[in-house]
Amino acid sequence: MAHCPKCRVIELEEFDSEKGIKLDQCPECGGRWFDMGELEKSSAHPEKVAQAKIDGPLRPRETDRNCPRCDRAMLNAGFISEFLRADLCQDGHGLWLDKHELHLVDKLLAE
């Protein structure tokens, strides 16, 4: 099982989202890991999520968090907006959103 990029020693737990997609969440901090394609499937605005991926990471910087899939250091970068800082796997396995960032995704996509 994969470990939380934020808490490091806590194992992620799988759950079924409202749309029936299996996602990984940390039971301690509430952050979520989205494997490649899962954020689009979870979103009410999949085309905007796809466009954000095409636009690429905004102002990326190194982070001390590791990808729960490949254990490689991730990049912390703006996603959708520079106000939303997500942790992105450099090998494209997915992205991590902290609990407070989950609500910001929906708000930014609705604009």
Phi, psi and omega in degrees: 000148183277152179260152178297129178296332182274309183277339176071316184257351180274132178279139177290145178248138180275140176215161177268125179286175179302331180266010178079017180264134178282119180239163178251132182224147176275125179289344182272304186261344178083003177290161182231143174258130176246111173296162181310126177091342183288326180294320177298315181293332181276340189272150172283350182230064184300328180293327179286325176295316178299319179295321178298323177292321178296318179297336177084171180293140180261122179050059181293148175216160180291152177224163178267007179270142181251149177296131178289350179266313184246353179066015177274149178302137180264172174254140173262122186210158173294138179227122187077316180210157177292345179282340179255107181261111179252157175261120187247133175292131180290341179262007175080019180287336180157200181214154181248134174237128174292161185307313182290340180280338182300318180289328180293326178302308181299319181295315181292323181289333181285344182288000000 
